[in-house]
Amino acid sequence: MSTRSIATVSLSGALDEKLRAIAAAGFDAVEIFENDLLSFGGSPREVKELCRELGLATCAFQPFRDFEGMPEPQRGRGFARAERKFDLMQELDTDLLLICSNVSPAALGGIDRAADDFRQLGELAAKRGLRVGFEALAWGRHVNDYRDAWEIVRRADHKAIGVILDSFHALAPKFPTTAIRAIPADKIFLVQLADAPKIDLDVLSWSRHFRCFPGQGDLPVSDFMESVAATGYAGPLSLEIFNDQFRAGSAARTAMDGMRSLILLQDQLAAKFPAARGHRLVPRAPSRGVGFLEFAVNESKAAALADLFGQLGFRKSGQHRSKAVERWSQGQIELVINSDPDGFAHSHYITHGPGVCAIALDVDDAASAASRAQALKARSFYQPVGPGELEIPAIHGVGGSLLYFLDTAGKNWDLDFEATGVATHGHLLAVDHISQSMPYDEMLSWLLFYCGIFDLNRLPQQEIADPRGLVQSQAIINTEKSLRFVLNGSASPRTLSSRFISEFFGSGVQHIAFSCADIFATVGEMRARGASFLDIPDNYYDDVEAKYDLDPVTLAALRENRILYDREGEGEFFQIYTHIFDERFFFEIVERRNYQGFGAANAAIRLAAQAREVRPLTIPRA
């Protein structure tokens, strides 16, 4: 198994904090970034001892800049600097120095000149039992292609000189990776991994601000790794990430995400390369939709929530035999209201207030799903169960809520309930999607979590205009379109998404969408039962009339019912929203007619309407 490593620059915090987070996540090794060491209050020997205590090897010290191809006197000073770094490396107990290609305006071109410099440096390194790895920066002055870096290493022809391959520097400029297969494995001293989203930006800025872990971006990192694996390389795989979100986030969470990404990447490789078979994960258990949603409330909120469910056409179908827990049903939708004063739901309510404390997902094999989640470092959840109660596999999810796994064996989760009525087969059919709000810097983390464990694929990220800032929205969906999540995050503290996090005291489910086959009949019956919905201004319907060739009857029904409309090719989408319940969460009713999106064109209209309803946000003065 390849050594799993990460560069300290990838995480936030001081060097000792980073090292502890890296070790806790299960990494074997670390690349120590020079600035992290220079700003640390301890000595290099103390860093070495801390790494030893934590069980971390130091696989490289980096970066050493502007070395090859320099004129005198800079050339001489470069060798002198290298000798000082060799001293430092020996104190750190690492044998590999990473040199990145020269970006200095003073640098002279020429592969042979660079090869001569590295051959001479190799002699100095070899005397100390050290090695030097050369990496081509995508913005290097004369060397910006890994193939040129390899040619320099090849011509240097020294046992202490090798090449360092970085997936970003190969993939961002769209260099072919097949040439990697021709590099001897023993001349590849280190492989660094990073992904990135596809954005129109110069490669330096792209690299310095938007790198992310494999699987979080759009670069074909798996293709790069297939070429590396074809060489027989068995050295460290090291993550090197420069990302503004990661720098602002939790070092522990970032390190865990990094480990999760490496496990997933190695699992992909294991299918094609026998040497990697030990990395195989249990395959993703196909998901079939939402089994039930559990709401944690107190007694008074339970009554108000039950009234809302009734207005939406749900029927109370069960009462727990021994707890203050109710089951409400309609179509394939199962909702649970938990106001019991004991257990996890009560703890969730005390921490967050009213809200969704658990989501149960229907999967083909609950045990396999739980096993895969544990292998990917998800936290399992256990709590005592009463006599005759079913123990359902569960893990911790967004905001500390739970994700249960239900398969055929778990379908009798409702046996703990005494039937109180016949579930209605009303207009609502199923859970269409679940929208979760979280801090912006956590979005990539939960994206990797969901797509790593479940058979979910991401759609293109959307940028939504809230009246008080921008919201980033990332949808993920399974193949059969029976399970959809939408992850929302905003850097602005004033958006509805951010206010939810503030008032809910953490991330969580902000809204749930239910599907129906006839939204006009559905909404009509809901209104007859006392339901009321978000008010949409007439200006919106004037625009819909101008934009689409809708018949007058449909247009009038949209306006009368305050239903939003969108069109995507031949597909149509209808949606309407309830008012926000207790300033926490709300519900959406949707009808899809060959439509795959989420009504992004209407999001700004909905957010503006909700902003008019919520109480003003008080910003404390400094």
N, C-alpha and C positions, 0 to 999 in steps of 0.2 A: 504494500500500500504506500502511495506517495505521501511524503510528509506534508501536512496541512499547515500553511503559514499565512501570516498577514503582516503588512507593513504598519508600523505604529502611526504613520501619517493618516491612516484610514479612520482613526477614531478621535473623539474629543477627549479633552482632559490632559492632565499632567502625565509624564511618562510612566510613573508607578501605577497610576489609575488605569492607564491603557494596558499595561502588562497584566494586571490582575484580571481585567475584563477578558483579555485574550485567553488567559489560562482557564478562566471559569467557563468559557465557551467550548473548551476542548481542543484548542489548537496545540500542535506539537512544537511549533517554531515561530519565530518573529523576525522581521526585518526591522532593524533600528534605524529610524530616520534621523539624520544628523541634527536637525533643528530641535527635535525632541530631547536629544541628549544635551545639547548646548544650553537649553533652558531649564534643565533638571537640576535640582539642588544637590543631588548626590554625585559621587564620583563614578567613573566607568566601572571600577571594581565592585562598587555597591550595586550597580545595575546588573553586573554579571552574577552576583550572589542572589539577587532577587529573582532573576531568571532561573537560576539553579533551584531555588526553593519552590518556584512555581512549576517546575518541570518543563521549562521552555528552552529550546536550543535557539541560538541566534544564528540564523542561516545567512544573514548578510548585513553589512553596514552600508548605508547609502544616503545621498548620492555624492559622488565625486565629480565635479563639473569642469568643463573647459580644459581638458587635458591634451588630447591628441592634436597634432598638426600646428602647434604654436611656434612662432618665431622666438629667438632669444631676445631678451632674457626671460620671457614668460615660460619658455620651455623648461629651463633649468629650475625655475621656481615651482613648476608643476611637479617635477620629480621630488623636490624637497618637501612639498606639501604631501605627496603620496607617502613618503617615508614617515611623516608625522602621523598620518592616518593609519599606517601599518602598526605603529606603536599603540595607538588607541584600540585598534581591532584586537590586538593581543590581550589588552586589558579587559576587553569585552568578551573574549573567548569566542571570536568568530573568525573564519578563515577566508571570507569572500567579501571583496570590495566591489560595489557596483559603480561603474563609470558610464555616464550617459554622454551621448555624442555632443560635440562642441557646438555652442551657439554664439561664441564670441566673434565680433566683427574682425578681430585680429587673426582668427584662425586661417591657416593655409590649407588648401585642398590637396588631394593626392592620396590614393589608397596606399601606395608604398610608403609614403612619409608617415602615415598613421600606423601602418604595420610595424615600421621600425621603432616608433615610440613604444608600442605595446610589447614588442619583443624585448626591448631594454627594461621596461617596467616588469615584465615577467621574470627576468633574472633577479631583480630586487625582491619580488614577492616570493619566489621559490626559495631563496636563502632563508626565509622565515617560515616556510611551510604554508604560505598563503596563496590565494588565487585572486584573479581579477576578471570580472565579467564586463563585457562591453554591450551597451544597449543603445539602439538607434532611436533617438527621439524623433517623432514625426515632424518636428519643426527644427531639426538640427541644421546647422549652416551648410555643411558639406555632406553629412551622413544623416539621412532621414528615412532610410529603408533598411529593414533587418537584413536584407540580402547583401547590402553593402557592408553592414557591420560584420556579417559572417565572412565575407571575402577578406576583410581586414584581419580578422582573427585567423583565418586559414593561412594567409600570407605571413602573419607573425610566427606561426608554427612553433608555439611554445606551450608546454604542458600546463603552465600556470595561467594561460590566457584562454578564455572561452567567451561564448556569446550568451547574452541574456535576452530572452524573447518576452515581449509584452504584448498581450492580445490587443490592447487599445492602439498601440503604435503601428500594429500591422493592419487592423481592421478599419480604423477610422479613415485612413487614406485610401482604403479599398485595395491594398496590395494583395496579390494572390498568396494564399498560404500553402499551396502545394509544394513550394520550394523548401519549406521547412523539413519535409520528409527526407531530403538529401543531406541534412546536417547530421554528422555522427552524434549519437546520444551523449558520448563522453565529452563532447565539446559544448554541450548546452549546460551551462552552470546553474541557471535558474530560469523558471517560467513564472511570469507575473500575469495575473488575470484581472481584467476589468471589463465591464459592459458599459453601455451608454445609450441614452435615447437618441433617436434620429432628430437632429435639430440643425438649422442652417446657421452655423457659427464657425468662426475660424478655429482651427484644430487645437491651438494652444488654450484658448478660453474654454473650449469644449472639454478638454482634458482636465483643466484646473478646477472646474466648477460642477461638471455634470457626470463624471464617472459614477458608476454604480456597480453593484455585485452582479455576477453572471445570473441571467434569468430576470433581472429587473429592467433591462434595456432592450435595445433592438439589434445589437451587433451579433453576428453569427459566431459567438464564442465557441460553441460546440464544434463547428467546422475547424476553427483554429486548433482546438484541443485534439481533434482526430488526427491532424497532421503531426502534432507533437507526439501523440501516442504511437504513431506509426514509426517513429525513430527508435522506440524502445526506451525513451527517457523515463527514469524512475526517481528523479530528484524531487525537490520541494515544489509544490504548487502554492504560490503566494499571491494573495490579494493585495493590490495596491490601488487605493481609491482616493480620489480628491473630489469631495462633494460637500456643498454648502449645507445641505440638510443633515448630513452625518456629523458635520462639525458642530451643529447646534443641538444634536440629539444625545441620547444616552449611549455612553461607551459600551455598556453591557449589552444593550439591545442591538447595537451595530455589530458588535463582535458575534453575537448569536446569529444574526442574519447572515454574516459572512460565512460562518460554519455551515449554516443551512444551505447556502448557495453552492458551496464546494461539494457537499454531500450529494446534492441534486445533479451537479455537473458530472461527478464521478459515476453516478448511477447511469446517466445517459451513455457515458463511454463504455461502461461495463458490458453493455449489450453488443458492442462491436469488437472489443479487445479482450481476449481471454485473460490477460494478465490482470485485468481490473475486476474480475468476477467477484471478488470479495466485497466489492462496494455495492452490490445489488440491493435495492430496496424492495419491499413488498410493493407490487404494482398499485397504482391508484385504484381504489374501489369506485366503480361508476356511481355517480350520485343521481338520485331520482326526484329530488325536490325537497321541500320543507315538510318535516313530519309534524312539528308543532312549535309554537312560539309561547314562551312563558313570561308573563309580566309580574314584576315584583311591586307590590303596593301595600299601603296600610288599609285598615278597615274602611275608612271613609272614602278613600280613593278607589277602593275595590267597587263600591256601590256606583260611583260616578262612571268608572270604566265599564261596568256591566251595563249601565244605561246606554252608553255609546255603542257598545257591541250590539245591543238590542236594536238600536236605531239603524244600524248597518245590516240588519237581517240575521244576525247570529242568534242561535237558540242555546240556552244553558242545557247541556246534554249530560253533565255529570257533576257529582259532588264527592270530593275525596272522603274516604271512609273515616279518617281520623284527623284530618288537617283542614285548615281554612283555605282550601284550594278548590277552584271551580274549573270545569271544562266547558268551553263554548265552541260550537261547531257550525259550519256552513260549507256545503260542497265538499271539497277536499281540504278545507282549511280547519286547523285545530288550534284554538287559543286557550291558554291556561292563565287564570288570574290567581296569584298566590299571595295571600295576605296573612299567612301563618306566622306567628311570632317567633318561630325557631327555624333553623336551617339556613342554607346558603341564600335563598331568595330574600330572607329578612335581612341578612348581612348586606346584600347588594342594595336593598332599599335604604338602609341606614346610611350607606356610603353615597349613593347616587340619587336617592329619591325615586319617584315612580318611573318605571321603564322596563325594557326588555332585559331580563337577567339570563335568559337561556334560549338557544335556538337548537332544535333537533333536526338533523338532516337525515333523509332517507338515503341509505347506501346499500349496495348489493351485499357487502360483507363488513359488518361493524368491527369485528375483531381485526381484520386486515387494515381497515382505515385507522383504527387506534394504534396498531403496530407501526404503520408508516408515520403517523404523526409523532409518536415517541422517538422514532429514529431520526426525525427531523427537528428534534429538540423542543417539541411542543410540551407544555406542562400538563400532565394528566391530572384529573380531578377525581377524588374519592370522598364519599361521605357515607356515614352509617345509613343503612336501609332497615326499615321495619320488617317484622315477620310477614312473609308473603309478598313483600314489595320487590319490584324488579330492579336489579342493578344494571344501569345503562352505561356503556363506555362513554367517557366525556373528557374533554380537554378545555383548558382556559383559552378564551378568544379575546376579541377586541374589548378593551376597557375592563378586563377581568370578568367578563360574562362567560357563559359556558357554551360549548358546542357539544351536543350529544350526537352519538351515532346510532341510528336505528336501522336494523335490517329485519328480515322476516321474524327472527326470534324476538325482536324488540317491539314488534307491532302491537303486542298486548300491553303496552305501557299504560293503557287506560283501565286495566283490570282493578287498579286501586280506587276507581271511581264507581259510585253507585249511580245508575242511570236516573236522570231526573226528567227526561223528555226525549222526544224523537228529534234528532238533528234535522234541521231544515235543508232542503236541497234548493235553496233560494238562488238568486241571480249570481252571487259570487262563486267563482269556480275554484281558484287556487291562489297561492301566494305568487305574485308575478315577480317581484324583486324586493330586496331588503337593502335599505340605504343606511350606511354607517358613517358617522362623522368622527373625525380624529384630528389631532394636530398634523399640520402639513408635513412635518419632518418624520411622521410615522407611516406615511402612505406607502412608501416603497417596502417597508418592513411587512406590512399586512398583505400587500400584493404578493410578495414572495411566500408568505405563510399560506395563503389560500391556494395559490396556483401550485405550490409544492405538494400540498397534502391532497387536494381534491382535483378532479378532472375539469378544471376551470381554465379558460383562456381569456386573455385580456383583449378588450376592444381599444381603439384609439382614445387617448385621454382627451377630455373636453375641458375647456376653460369657460366657467360660467360667471356672468356678471351679477353679483349681488349689489344692491344699492350702496353697500358700505365696504366694498372690496371685491376682489376676485376669488373664486372658489375653483380649485382643481378637482375634477370628477373623473374617477377611473372605474369603468364597468368591467366586470368579469362574469363569464357565463359558461355553462357546461354545453356539451355538444347537442344534447337533445332539447336545450333551452327550457329545461324544467327548474333550473336553479340559477338565479342571477343575484349578484351583489353589486352595489355601487358604493365605492369608497370616496368620501369627500373630505377635503382638507383645505384650509385657507391660512395664509400668512397674516391676514388682517384680523385683529381681535374683535372687530365690530360686525363681521358677517354673521348671518344666522347660524351657520355651521360652527363658528367659533364660540358664539354665545351659548349654543347647546352644550359644548364641551365645558364651558365655564360654569353653567348653571346645573349641569348634570354631574359635575365634579369628575369629568373624565370622558373618554371616548365611549361610543355606544350606538345603538340603533336609533336613528332620528326619525325615519319614516318607513312604513311598510306599504307596499302596493298590492292590491288584490285585483285579479282579472275577472272579467265578466264577458258575456257574449252580446249583450245589448245594454249599453251604458245609459241610454235614455230611459228604458223601462226600469233599470236598476236604480238609478238616481231618483226617479219618480216615486218608487215605492219607499226608498229611504226617507225622502222628504215627507211622505205621508206618515211615516213612523216618528217624525220629529227631528230628523237629522238636518243639520244646516252645514253649508259649505263655504269655502273661501270665496270672497267676492272678487270678481275679475272686472276691471273697468270696461266700459262700452268702447273706449278707444281701441282696445284689443280686437273686438269683434268687427269694428269698422275696417281694420287692417286685414283680418281674415277674409272678409267679403271682397276686398280689393285684390287680395293675393290668390285666392282659390276660386275655381268655378263651381262652388257648392250650390245645390238647389236651394231656393228660398226657405223651404220647410226645414231642412237640416240646419241652415244658418240660424233660423229663428229658434230652433230647439237648443242649439249651442248657447246662444245669447241668453235665453230664458233660464237655462239651468246652470249657467256659468261654467260650462265645460270647455276645456282647452282642446285645440285641434292642431295636428301636424301631419304633414304628408312627406313620404320618402319614396320617390319613384311611383309605383302603383300602390304602395302601402299607405294605410291611414292609421292614425293613432288618436284616441280620445282619452282625456284624463281630467279628473276633478279631485280636489283635496278637501279633507275635513279641516276644521279649525285645529290649532295646536292644543293638545291635551295637557293641562297644567304646566304650560310653557316648556314642555319636554319633547313630546313626539306627536306625530300626526299620521293620518292614513291617506292613501291615494287609491282611487278606483280607476282602472284602465280598461280600455277595449282595444285590442290589436286586430287590424285587418291586413295581414301580410306585411307587418311592420316589425322591424327588428330593434329599433333604437329605444330611447327613453324620453323622447320629447324635449331634447336639449334646447330647441329653439324657443320653448315656452318657459324655460327655467327662470330666466330673468323676470318674466311677468309674474310668475308664482312667488318668487322671492320678494319682489316689490310689494305684492299684495300682503304677504305675511309680515313684512316689515311695518306695514300700516297697522297691523293688529297687535303686535307685541308691544310691551311697555318699553319706554325709552331706556336705553342703556346708560347707566351712570358710570362715567370714567373718573376715578379718583384723581384729584390734583396732586402733583408732586409737592 
